[in-house]
């Protein structure tokens, strides 16, 4: 049960961080096609977060962990600094790919090293698959 809670917390934080990053970078994007890609990815992260929130009460009375203010601030600051001189699609895709790859790594680690309930495994697998698809889409903008 504790492994399930920790896994759900990590995936929820990852989904929240993905939404934060897209929110922070969205206004810098001028390409309408890339904006649509980001809107879809935001919705995908949101769907994962909502799925975690819907099953979380089965495992814990608290709410799932979210991105803390320090991580949010560091994400915002990193995006601001790295796009200060370069707001190209390539730079934006590169930044997003770095975060997506961290999410894939974290998701795979959880799946490979935990004995989790099936519904938790299913959400994490969906999260990883969604991120892997994002990699393929974002690579087109490099």
C-alpha positions as a LaTeX table, in Angstrom:
\begin{tabular}{lrrr}
\hline
Residue & $x$ (\AA) & $y$ (\AA) & $z$ (\AA) \\
\hline
Unk1 & 0.00 & 0.00 & 0.00 \\
Unk2 & 2.80 & 2.45 & 0.86 \\
Unk3 & 4.50 & 1.72 & $-2.49$ \\
Unk4 & 1.22 & 2.51 & $-4.25$ \\
Unk5 & 0.92 & 5.83 & $-2.42$ \\
Unk6 & 4.51 & 6.79 & $-3.20$ \\
Unk7 & 4.09 & 5.82 & $-6.86$ \\
Unk8 & 0.87 & 7.80 & $-7.20$ \\
Unk9 & 2.48 & 10.80 & $-5.50$ \\
Unk10 & 5.45 & 10.73 & $-7.88$ \\
Unk11 & 3.31 & 10.42 & $-11.00$ \\
Unk12 & 0.97 & 13.17 & $-9.79$ \\
Unk13 & 3.95 & 15.46 & $-9.15$ \\
Unk14 & 5.32 & 14.64 & $-12.59$ \\
Unk15 & 1.99 & 15.41 & $-14.25$ \\
Unk16 & 1.71 & 18.69 & $-12.31$ \\
Unk17 & 5.27 & 19.63 & $-13.27$ \\
Unk18 & 4.46 & 18.90 & $-16.92$ \\
Unk19 & 1.40 & 21.15 & $-16.73$ \\
Unk20 & 3.45 & 23.87 & $-15.02$ \\
Unk21 & 6.17 & 23.75 & $-17.68$ \\
Unk22 & 3.65 & 23.94 & $-20.51$ \\
Unk23 & 1.83 & 26.78 & $-18.76$ \\
Unk24 & 5.08 & 28.72 & $-18.31$ \\
Unk25 & 6.25 & 28.21 & $-21.89$ \\
Unk26 & 2.94 & 28.47 & $-23.76$ \\
Unk27 & 2.99 & 32.25 & $-24.22$ \\
Unk28 & 6.48 & 32.10 & $-25.70$ \\
Unk29 & 5.30 & 29.85 & $-28.54$ \\
Unk30 & 4.33 & 31.61 & $-31.75$ \\
Unk31 & 3.83 & 28.56 & $-33.97$ \\
Unk32 & 0.12 & 27.64 & $-33.95$ \\
Unk33 & 0.82 & 23.98 & $-34.69$ \\
Unk34 & 3.23 & 23.71 & $-31.75$ \\
Unk35 & 0.70 & 25.49 & $-29.52$ \\
Unk36 & $-1.86$ & 22.80 & $-30.43$ \\
Unk37 & 0.69 & 20.12 & $-29.55$ \\
Unk38 & 1.27 & 21.77 & $-26.17$ \\
Unk39 & $-2.47$ & 22.09 & $-25.55$ \\
Unk40 & $-2.87$ & 18.35 & $-26.18$ \\
Unk41 & 0.05 & 17.49 & $-23.94$ \\
Unk42 & $-1.33$ & 19.72 & $-21.20$ \\
Unk43 & $-4.65$ & 17.89 & $-21.42$ \\
Unk44 & $-2.88$ & 14.53 & $-21.30$ \\
Unk45 & $-1.04$ & 15.54 & $-18.12$ \\
Unk46 & $-4.28$ & 16.86 & $-16.67$ \\
Unk47 & $-6.04$ & 13.57 & $-17.43$ \\
Unk48 & $-3.29$ & 11.60 & $-15.65$ \\
Unk49 & $-3.45$ & 13.92 & $-12.63$ \\
Unk50 & $-7.25$ & 13.55 & $-12.45$ \\
Unk51 & $-6.99$ & 9.76 & $-12.67$ \\
Unk52 & $-4.50$ & 9.74 & $-9.81$ \\
Unk53 & $-6.77$ & 12.02 & $-7.78$ \\
Unk54 & $-9.77$ & 9.76 & $-8.42$ \\
Unk55 & $-8.13$ & 6.61 & $-7.03$ \\
Unk56 & $-5.89$ & 8.19 & $-4.40$ \\
Unk57 & $-8.53$ & 8.05 & $-1.61$ \\
Unk58 & $-8.41$ & 4.24 & $-1.82$ \\
Unk59 & $-4.81$ & 4.38 & $-0.65$ \\
Unk60 & $-4.52$ & 7.49 & 1.49 \\
Unk61 & $-6.77$ & 10.04 & 3.21 \\
Unk62 & $-4.55$ & 12.95 & 2.16 \\
Unk63 & $-4.32$ & 14.55 & $-1.25$ \\
Unk64 & $-1.68$ & 13.45 & $-3.76$ \\
Unk65 & 1.55 & 15.41 & $-3.71$ \\
Unk66 & 1.85 & 18.33 & $-6.08$ \\
Unk67 & 4.80 & 20.34 & $-7.29$ \\
Unk68 & 6.13 & 22.38 & $-4.39$ \\
Unk69 & 6.62 & 26.13 & $-4.75$ \\
Unk70 & 10.41 & 25.82 & $-4.95$ \\
Unk71 & 10.24 & 23.37 & $-7.88$ \\
Unk72 & 7.64 & 25.53 & $-9.59$ \\
Unk73 & 9.83 & 28.59 & $-9.19$ \\
Unk74 & 12.91 & 26.75 & $-10.45$ \\
Unk75 & 10.97 & 25.47 & $-13.47$ \\
Unk76 & 9.70 & 28.96 & $-14.28$ \\
Unk77 & 13.14 & 30.53 & $-13.80$ \\
Unk78 & 14.85 & 27.87 & $-15.92$ \\
Unk79 & 12.39 & 28.41 & $-18.76$ \\
Unk80 & 12.74 & 32.18 & $-18.53$ \\
Unk81 & 16.55 & 32.04 & $-18.61$ \\
Unk82 & 16.82 & 29.44 & $-21.37$ \\
Unk83 & 14.33 & 31.21 & $-23.63$ \\
Unk84 & 15.54 & 34.75 & $-22.97$ \\
Unk85 & 17.52 & 34.91 & $-26.24$ \\
Unk86 & 15.98 & 31.96 & $-28.07$ \\
Unk87 & 12.25 & 31.33 & $-28.28$ \\
Unk88 & 12.53 & 29.13 & $-31.35$ \\
Unk89 & 10.47 & 25.98 & $-31.71$ \\
Unk90 & 13.69 & 24.03 & $-31.49$ \\
Unk91 & 14.67 & 25.54 & $-28.12$ \\
Unk92 & 11.18 & 25.08 & $-26.71$ \\
Unk93 & 11.03 & 21.47 & $-27.88$ \\
Unk94 & 14.48 & 20.85 & $-26.38$ \\
Unk95 & 13.44 & 22.19 & $-22.98$ \\
Unk96 & 10.23 & 20.20 & $-22.96$ \\
Unk97 & 12.02 & 17.04 & $-24.06$ \\
Unk98 & 14.38 & 17.32 & $-21.10$ \\
Unk99 & 11.42 & 17.30 & $-18.72$ \\
Unk100 & 9.58 & 14.57 & $-20.60$ \\
Unk101 & 12.66 & 12.35 & $-20.49$ \\
Unk102 & 12.91 & 12.81 & $-16.72$ \\
Unk103 & 9.27 & 11.78 & $-16.47$ \\
Unk104 & 9.86 & 8.66 & $-18.54$ \\
Unk105 & 12.85 & 7.70 & $-16.42$ \\
Unk106 & 10.94 & 8.19 & $-13.18$ \\
Unk107 & 7.93 & 6.27 & $-14.46$ \\
Unk108 & 10.07 & 3.37 & $-15.68$ \\
Unk109 & 11.94 & 3.22 & $-12.37$ \\
Unk110 & 8.67 & 3.00 & $-10.49$ \\
Unk111 & 7.34 & 0.28 & $-12.78$ \\
Unk112 & 10.57 & $-1.72$ & $-12.66$ \\
Unk113 & 11.19 & $-1.51$ & $-8.93$ \\
Unk114 & 7.78 & $-1.71$ & $-7.33$ \\
Unk115 & 5.16 & $-4.30$ & $-6.58$ \\
Unk116 & 2.08 & $-2.21$ & $-7.25$ \\
Unk117 & $-1.65$ & $-2.77$ & $-7.55$ \\
Unk118 & $-2.83$ & $-3.18$ & $-11.12$ \\
Unk119 & $-4.78$ & 0.10 & $-11.25$ \\
Unk120 & $-1.68$ & 2.02 & $-10.11$ \\
Unk121 & 0.51 & 0.19 & $-12.62$ \\
Unk122 & $-2.01$ & 0.97 & $-15.36$ \\
Unk123 & $-1.91$ & 4.72 & $-14.66$ \\
Unk124 & 1.88 & 4.78 & $-14.52$ \\
Unk125 & 2.12 & 2.78 & $-17.74$ \\
Unk126 & $-0.25$ & 5.22 & $-19.41$ \\
Unk127 & 1.84 & 8.13 & $-18.10$ \\
Unk128 & 5.04 & 6.63 & $-19.54$ \\
Unk129 & 3.39 & 5.81 & $-22.87$ \\
Unk130 & 1.96 & 9.33 & $-23.11$ \\
Unk131 & 5.41 & 10.79 & $-22.46$ \\
Unk132 & 7.06 & 8.48 & $-25.00$ \\
Unk133 & 4.56 & 9.69 & $-27.62$ \\
Unk134 & 5.36 & 13.29 & $-26.62$ \\
Unk135 & 9.03 & 12.63 & $-27.32$ \\
Unk136 & 8.25 & 11.57 & $-30.87$ \\
Unk137 & 6.06 & 14.61 & $-31.50$ \\
Unk138 & 8.50 & 17.09 & $-29.95$ \\
Unk139 & 11.46 & 15.68 & $-31.89$ \\
Unk140 & 9.83 & 17.05 & $-35.04$ \\
Unk141 & 10.44 & 20.57 & $-33.72$ \\
Unk142 & 14.14 & 20.22 & $-32.92$ \\
\hline
\end{tabular}
